[in-house]
Amino acid sequence: MKTMHLYRSLGVVAVGMMSMLATSCEEDIDNTASRNQSEIELAPSGEFIRLDESKPNETAVTLKWSTAHDFGEDYITTYKYEMQLIGSEATNIKEFDDDGEFFRSYTNEEMQKILVDHFGLTTSTIGEVLFTVTANFEGPRLMVPDIATATLKIKTYGPKQYKADNLYVGGSAVGEDNIKLTLKDEINKIYSYEGALAAGKINFPVDYADELNAIGPETADTPITTGEMPGVIFDRAEANSWVIPSAATYRVTVNMSKKTVKIVEAGAVVEADQVFLAGSAVGEEQIEVAQALENDQIYAWRGELKAGKLYIPLTFEGEQAMAIVPEIANNHDIEDGQLATFGQALISKVDNQYWTIPADGTYRIVLNKEEKTITIYSAATDLKPLTVTFNNTEIGNTSWKQDVNVLHMYGGFNGFAYDAGTDEETGKSLKYCQVKYNLIQSVANPKVFVYKGDVLPREKNTDKQGKTNAGCVNFCTIRYANNGWFVGSTADAKRNEYNGYTEVTAGKIEGAVTGQADNRYAYFLIPEGCNYVVVDIENNTVLFDIK
């Protein structure tokens, strides 16, 4: 049998193929002989190979294969060698034997580059590599190729991957036996633990493939903070630790996707993605408390409660483990209308820590997550909207009294566009003010109004004095504007003589003038990209911002 090398003349191949085709036309093809003559064998240097960065030029992987069956001088045999990383989308490496040695070898550096640079395998990762040698026969009759395969597990070197098969809490703060963390979010690889820790050191042992690692801080003996802390993967024997200052119940979160660790004493900070009301005062179904539009640390609710127990569960990372409760155990008084600090307790302990709602009725609840304060208002102490009096000559009432429960945007910012229809309160035709730009009354404070929505338009408008501005706006209590109570800027303005305009910087609180005097003609100029407005008619301030 002849062995054809890679660079042999293609004419020989062509002749062989023509001969095969001619023969196949003359007689039936019988592959029985070739199917029963498979002899090729592929032998790798091991089943698992760990590449060594310290020895880049040292041979790491060798593969040898035997010759295929000899079908005689009439047949030419070619050998194709192929390497594939299972699971990789990169193209396979294909070569033909051109020296007759039936041998391949790779140094540590060569194999590292192939796996990482070509196949895209990450560093410090085990990849499963499939090697295939195929012997093809060309001659008078068709022969089935002879194929041999071998699979090797090869581990690359380099920086450790932030991965874990199992993750534990370990260190002197835990004791002799590590505690296994619970995988709470498989997609984002978030692990958690809640329980007692002693004063001492803590890190997070990791089992990953053949590695024994641990997550710890960059520097040794790092004090914990209340926020997310960066964590680094080390060899377990070299890992640093955080310091737990005192024995207590802690909530531990390890986020493998973000490479962060959070260790917080239960009750030290309020961790919540959602806030709810629960207890016999609420009923069987929990009621969600909305986040205030004007402050993401404030949650507020107003509605009906029954006489009974009230506590406030917190949902964090998909789990309800903690609840807001009275700061002092066995004190169930709501302190009607008074600002009070609150505490936190495990859901399992709310049977002893709760507020008592004294009677059926309407209540308002406002809590500040950052400051850890809560105010519970009954109907008797509830916050009231601002009541204003002004002249409404449109309907012939010179002493018009109105509770301010909504504010409308008024001005040339939208070309004085308006919605068709009539005002429900007065029956007058609507002008100037569009509902989509209304400012909504805050549940936390009825004297605060918020717009959060589409970016506000900034149409140009030329006033009677010939001055052109873009995005001029103020705020009015009545949708037909002319006879409303206004929130205007502090710019100098004079009714029937000249308008005033205040340039606004996004994120900067501006002073305001309220009433029905010259402030009606004093406008704010909306900053570009603004989609968020807060008007406080208790403190006479306006904020334009981008959220």
C-alpha positions in Angstrom: 0.0 0.0 0.0 1.2 3.5 -0.9 0.9 6.4 1.5 0.2 9.7 -0.2 1.7 12.8 1.4 -0.1 16.2 1.5 1.9 17.8 -1.3 1.9 14.8 -3.8 1.0 15.7 -7.3 -2.8 16.1 -7.8 -2.5 14.2 -11.1 -2.0 11.0 -9.2 -5.1 11.6 -7.3 -7.1 12.4 -10.4 -5.9 9.2 -12.1 -6.9 7.2 -9.1 -10.3 8.7 -9.0 -10.9 8.1 -12.7 -9.9 4.5 -12.3 -12.2 4.0 -9.4 -15.1 5.5 -11.3 -14.4 3.4 -14.4 -14.3 0.3 -12.3 -17.4 1.1 -10.4 -19.3 1.2 -13.7 -18.1 -2.2 -14.7 -18.9 -4.1 -11.5 -20.8 -3.8 -8.2 -19.0 -2.2 -5.3 -18.5 -4.5 -2.3 -17.3 -2.9 0.9 -17.3 -6.0 3.0 -13.6 -6.3 2.9 -12.9 -2.7 3.9 -15.5 -2.7 6.7 -13.8 -5.7 8.4 -10.3 -4.4 8.1 -10.3 -1.4 10.4 -6.9 -1.4 12.1 -6.0 2.3 12.8 -5.5 3.3 16.4 -5.1 6.7 18.0 -3.2 7.0 21.3 -3.1 10.3 23.3 -0.5 10.9 26.0 -3.2 11.0 28.7 -6.9 11.4 29.5 -6.5 14.7 31.5 -3.8 17.3 30.9 -3.3 20.4 32.9 -1.3 23.0 30.9 1.6 24.5 32.8 2.3 28.2 32.3 5.7 27.9 33.9 6.9 25.5 31.2 5.8 27.1 28.0 8.2 25.1 25.7 7.7 21.7 27.4 5.6 19.1 25.5 2.2 18.9 27.0 0.2 16.8 24.6 1.2 14.0 22.2 -0.9 11.9 19.8 0.3 8.8 17.9 -1.7 6.7 15.5 -1.0 3.5 13.7 -1.1 2.8 10.0 -4.3 1.7 8.4 -4.9 -1.6 6.7 -2.7 -2.4 3.7 -4.8 -3.0 0.7 -1.9 -3.5 -1.6 0.0 -1.5 -4.3 -3.2 -0.6 -6.1 -4.4 1.7 -3.3 -3.2 5.1 -2.1 -3.9 6.0 1.5 -4.2 9.5 2.8 -4.5 10.5 6.5 -6.6 13.5 7.7 -6.0 14.8 11.2 -8.7 16.9 12.9 -9.0 18.7 16.3 -12.3 19.9 17.7 -13.2 21.6 21.0 -16.6 20.2 21.9 -19.1 23.0 22.3 -17.0 25.6 20.5 -18.4 27.3 17.4 -14.9 27.9 16.0 -13.9 25.9 12.9 -12.1 22.6 13.5 -8.4 22.4 12.9 -7.7 20.1 9.9 -4.4 18.8 8.6 -3.1 16.0 6.4 -0.2 13.8 7.3 2.7 14.8 5.1 5.6 13.1 6.7 4.5 9.5 7.3 5.4 9.8 11.0 1.7 9.5 12.3 2.5 11.8 15.2 1.4 15.2 16.6 2.8 17.0 19.7 2.1 20.4 21.3 3.9 22.4 23.9 2.0 24.0 26.8 2.1 27.4 25.1 1.0 26.0 21.7 -2.0 24.2 23.1 -3.0 27.2 25.3 -3.0 29.4 22.2 -5.1 26.9 20.2 -7.7 26.5 22.9 -7.9 30.1 24.0 -7.2 32.1 20.9 -8.7 29.8 18.2 -11.4 27.9 20.0 -12.4 30.6 22.5 -12.0 28.5 25.7 -11.6 30.7 28.8 -8.6 30.7 31.0 -8.3 28.3 33.9 -11.1 26.1 32.4 -11.3 22.5 31.4 -12.2 21.8 27.8 -13.1 18.5 26.2 -11.1 18.1 23.0 -11.9 15.5 20.3 -9.1 14.3 18.1 -9.9 12.4 14.9 -7.7 10.6 12.4 -9.3 9.4 9.2 -7.6 7.1 6.6 -9.1 7.4 3.1 -8.3 4.8 0.4 -8.2 5.5 -3.3 -7.9 2.6 -5.7 -9.8 0.2 -8.0 -12.7 -0.3 -5.6 -14.4 1.9 -3.0 -13.2 1.3 0.5 -14.8 2.6 3.7 -12.6 5.2 5.5 -10.8 3.9 8.6 -11.5 6.3 11.5 -10.0 6.5 15.0 -10.9 9.0 17.7 -9.7 10.1 21.1 -11.1 12.5 23.7 -8.9 14.5 26.1 -9.8 16.9 28.9 -7.3 19.7 28.9 -7.2 22.6 31.4 -5.9 26.0 30.3 -3.9 28.2 32.6 -4.4 31.9 33.3 -6.8 34.0 35.5 -9.4 32.0 37.4 -13.0 32.1 36.2 -15.7 33.4 38.5 -17.6 30.1 38.5 -18.7 27.6 41.1 -20.1 24.1 41.2 -20.7 24.7 45.0 -20.2 27.8 47.1 -19.8 27.9 50.9 -19.4 30.3 53.8 -16.2 29.7 55.7 -13.8 31.1 58.2 -13.6 31.6 62.0 -16.9 33.5 61.9 -18.6 30.3 60.8 -16.7 27.7 62.8 -15.2 24.3 61.8 -17.8 23.3 59.3 -18.5 25.5 56.2 -22.0 26.4 55.4 -23.3 25.8 51.9 -24.9 28.9 50.3 -28.2 28.6 48.4 -28.4 29.3 44.7 -31.3 31.9 44.5 -30.9 33.0 40.9 -29.5 30.5 38.5 -29.3 33.0 35.5 -27.4 35.7 37.4 -25.6 33.2 39.7 -26.7 34.8 42.9 -26.1 32.9 46.1 -27.4 33.8 49.6 -27.3 32.8 53.2 -29.1 34.2 56.2 -28.1 33.2 59.8 -25.9 33.7 62.7 -22.2 34.6 62.3 -19.7 35.0 65.1 -17.2 37.8 65.4 -14.2 36.7 63.2 -13.1 36.3 59.6 -15.1 35.1 56.7 -14.6 34.2 53.0 -16.3 31.9 50.6 -14.8 28.6 49.6 -15.5 27.5 46.0 -15.6 24.0 44.5 -15.2 24.4 40.7 -14.1 21.5 38.5 -10.8 20.3 39.8 -10.1 23.5 41.7 -10.4 24.4 45.3 -10.8 28.2 45.3 -12.2 30.9 47.6 -13.7 34.3 47.1 -12.2 37.0 49.3 -11.3 40.7 49.4 -8.2 42.1 47.5 -6.5 42.8 50.8 -6.3 40.8 54.0 -8.7 41.4 56.9 -10.9 43.9 55.2 -13.8 45.3 57.3 -17.3 44.7 55.9 -19.4 47.6 54.7 -23.2 47.9 54.1 -22.8 48.0 50.3 -21.6 45.6 47.6 -17.9 44.8 48.0 -15.7 43.5 45.2 -14.6 39.9 45.6 -11.6 38.2 44.0 -11.1 34.5 43.2 -8.0 33.0 44.8 -6.6 29.6 45.4 -8.3 28.5 48.6 -5.0 28.4 50.6 -4.2 32.0 49.6 -7.6 33.7 49.9 -8.0 36.8 52.1 -10.9 37.3 54.4 -13.4 40.0 55.5 -13.8 40.8 59.2 -17.2 40.3 61.0 -17.2 42.9 63.8 -19.7 41.3 66.2 -21.9 38.2 66.6 -25.3 38.8 65.0 -27.7 37.5 62.3 -26.4 38.5 58.9 -27.7 38.4 55.3 -25.0 37.3 52.9 -25.3 37.7 49.1 -22.6 36.5 46.6 -23.3 37.7 43.0 -21.1 35.7 40.7 -22.2 37.7 37.6 -21.2 41.0 39.2 -18.3 39.6 41.2 -19.5 41.2 44.4 -20.2 40.2 48.0 -22.7 41.8 50.4 -22.6 41.1 54.1 -25.2 43.0 56.1 -26.4 42.6 59.6 -30.1 41.9 59.5 -31.9 45.1 60.3 -28.9 47.4 59.7 -30.1 48.5 56.3 -33.4 48.1 54.5 -32.9 45.7 51.6 -36.1 45.7 49.5 -37.1 45.5 45.8 -40.8 45.6 46.8 -42.6 46.7 50.0 -46.0 45.2 51.1 -48.6 45.6 53.9 -49.7 42.4 55.7 -51.5 41.2 58.8 -55.1 41.0 59.9 -55.5 44.8 59.3 -54.9 44.1 55.6 -56.6 40.7 55.1 -55.5 37.6 53.3 -53.8 39.3 50.4 -50.8 41.5 50.8 -51.0 45.0 49.4 -48.0 46.4 47.6 -46.8 49.9 48.7 -45.6 52.0 45.7 -42.3 53.8 45.5 -42.8 57.6 45.6 -42.0 59.2 42.2 -40.2 62.2 43.9 -37.9 60.0 46.0 -36.9 56.4 45.4 -36.2 55.9 49.1 -39.8 56.7 50.1 -42.7 54.3 49.9 -46.3 55.6 50.4 -49.8 54.2 50.4 -53.3 55.5 51.3 -56.3 53.3 51.6 -58.6 51.3 53.8 -57.5 49.2 56.8 -59.3 47.1 59.3 -58.7 47.1 63.1 -56.0 44.5 63.6 -52.3 43.7 63.3 -50.1 45.4 60.7 -46.5 44.6 59.6 -44.6 45.4 56.4 -42.9 42.5 54.6 -39.9 43.2 52.3 -39.3 41.3 49.1 -35.6 41.3 48.2 -34.1 39.2 45.3 -37.3 37.3 45.0 -37.5 36.3 48.7 -39.5 37.6 51.6 -37.3 37.0 54.7 -37.6 40.4 56.6 -40.3 42.7 57.6 -40.5 46.3 58.9 -41.9 46.3 62.4 -42.0 48.7 65.5 -38.5 49.5 66.7 -39.3 48.5 70.2 -40.6 45.0 70.8 -44.0 44.7 72.4 -44.8 48.3 71.5 -47.8 48.1 69.0 -48.9 51.8 69.0 -49.1 53.4 65.6 -48.1 56.8 67.1 -50.8 58.3 64.9 -49.4 61.0 62.6 -46.0 61.1 64.3 -42.7 60.4 62.6 -41.1 57.3 64.2 -38.1 55.1 63.6 -38.8 51.4 62.7 -37.0 48.1 63.2 -36.7 44.9 61.2 -37.4 41.4 62.1 -37.5 38.0 60.5 -40.9 37.2 59.0 -41.0 34.2 61.4 -41.0 36.7 64.4 -43.7 39.1 63.4 -46.2 37.4 65.7 -44.6 39.4 68.5 -43.6 42.5 66.5 -46.4 44.5 64.8 -48.5 47.6 64.9 -52.1 47.6 66.0 -54.5 49.5 63.8 -57.0 50.8 66.3 -60.2 51.1 64.1 -61.5 50.5 60.6 -60.9 53.5 58.4 -58.7 55.3 55.9 -55.0 55.4 56.6 -51.9 56.9 55.0 -48.5 55.2 55.5 -45.2 56.8 54.5 -41.9 55.2 55.1 -38.4 56.3 54.3 -36.1 53.3 53.6 -32.9 55.2 53.9 -33.7 57.1 57.1 -35.6 54.1 58.6 -38.6 56.2 59.5 -42.4 55.6 59.2 -45.5 57.7 59.8 -48.9 56.2 60.0 -51.8 58.7 59.6 -55.4 58.0 60.5 -58.2 60.1 59.0 -57.9 62.5 62.0 -54.2 63.3 61.4 -54.0 62.7 57.7 -52.1 65.1 55.4 -54.3 67.6 53.6 -53.9 69.2 50.2 -53.3 72.9 49.9 -56.5 74.9 49.6 -56.2 78.1 47.6 -58.5 81.1 46.9 -58.4 83.3 43.7 -60.5 85.2 41.3 -62.2 83.2 38.6 -63.7 85.8 36.4 -64.3 83.2 33.7 -67.3 82.0 35.6 -68.0 85.2 37.4 -66.7 84.1 40.8 -64.2 86.5 42.4 -63.5 84.3 45.4 -62.9 80.8 43.9 -61.8 78.2 46.4 -60.1 75.1 45.4 -58.1 72.1 46.8 -55.0 71.6 44.7 -55.0 67.9 43.8 -53.5 68.3 40.3 -51.3 70.7 38.5 -51.3 71.4 34.7 -48.4 72.5 32.6 -49.2 75.8 30.8 -47.1 77.7 28.2 -45.6 77.8 24.8 -43.5 74.6 25.4 -46.2 72.6 23.4 -47.5 75.5 21.3 -50.4 76.0 23.8 -51.9 72.7 22.6 -55.0 71.5 24.5 -57.5 68.6 24.7 -61.0 69.2 23.3 -63.9 69.1 25.8 -65.2 70.9 28.9 -64.0 71.2 32.4 -66.0 68.9 34.7 -65.9 71.4 37.6 -66.9 74.5 35.8 -68.4 73.4 32.5 -66.1 75.7 30.6 -64.4 74.8 27.3 -60.9 73.5 27.8 -57.9 75.5 26.6 -54.1 75.4 26.8 -53.5 72.4 29.1 -53.1 68.8 27.9 -53.8 65.9 30.4 -50.7 64.0 29.3 -48.5 66.7 30.9 -50.4 66.7 34.2 -48.4 66.6 37.4 -49.7 63.8 39.7 -50.2 64.4 43.4 -47.7 62.5 45.6 -49.2 59.9 48.0 -46.4 60.7 50.4 -47.2 64.5 50.5 -50.3 65.9 48.8 -48.6 69.3 48.4 -46.0 67.7 46.1 -46.7 67.1 42.4 -44.7 65.0 39.9 -44.5 64.5 36.2 -42.5 61.5 34.9 -43.0 60.4 31.3 -42.0 61.4 27.8 -39.4 64.0 27.2 -41.1 67.4 27.3 -41.4 69.4 24.0 -39.5 72.6 23.7 -41.4 74.5 21.0 -40.3 78.1 20.3 -42.8 80.8 21.2 -42.7 84.5 20.5 -44.5 86.7 23.1 -46.3 90.0 22.6 -43.0 91.9 23.3 -41.3 90.0 20.4 -39.1 87.8 22.7 -38.7 84.2 21.5 -37.9 81.3 23.8 -38.0 77.6 23.6 -39.8 75.5 26.2 -41.5 78.2 28.4 -43.8 76.7 31.0 -45.4 77.3 34.3 -48.1 75.5 36.3 -51.8 76.1 36.8 -54.7 74.6 38.9 -57.3 75.0 36.1 -57.1 73.5 32.6 -58.3 76.6 30.8 -55.5 78.5 32.6 -56.6 82.1 32.2 -58.2 82.3 35.7 -56.2 79.7 37.6 -53.8 79.8 40.5 -50.3 79.6 39.1 -46.8 78.4 40.1 -44.4 80.6 38.2 -40.7 81.3 38.2 -39.0 84.1 40.2 -38.2 86.0 36.9 -39.2 89.6 36.7 -42.6 89.9 35.0 -45.4 92.4 34.7 -49.0 91.7 33.7 -49.9 93.2 30.4 -46.4 94.7 30.0 -43.8 92.0 29.7 -43.1 88.3 30.5 -40.2 86.9 32.5 -38.2 83.8 31.8 -35.9 81.7 34.1 -33.2 79.5 32.5 -33.2 76.1 34.2 -30.4 73.7 34.8 -31.4 70.0 34.9 -31.2 68.7 38.4 -31.1 72.1 40.1 -33.9 73.1 42.4 -35.5 76.4 41.4 -37.5 78.8 43.6 -41.1 79.5 42.6 -43.7 82.2 43.1 -47.4 81.1 43.6 -50.7 82.9 43.3 -52.6 84.9 40.7 -50.5 88.0 40.3 -47.5 88.8 38.0 -46.2 85.3 38.5 -48.7 84.2 35.9 -46.4 85.7 33.3 -43.1 84.4 34.8 -42.0 81.2 33.0 -39.4 78.4 33.4 -37.5 77.4 30.3 -37.5 73.6 30.1 -33.9 72.1 29.8 -33.2 69.7 26.9 -34.1 66.1 27.5 -36.2 66.8 30.5 -38.8 64.1 31.4 -39.1 64.6 35.1 -40.6 67.6 37.0 -41.3 68.0 40.7 -43.3 71.0 42.0 -43.5 71.5 45.8 -46.2 74.0 46.7 -45.5 73.7 50.4 -41.9 75.0 50.0 -42.4 76.8 46.6 -39.8 74.9 44.7 -39.6 73.4 41.2 -37.2 70.7 39.9 -36.6 69.8 36.2 -34.5 66.7 35.6 -33.8 63.8 33.4 -34.7 60.3 34.8 
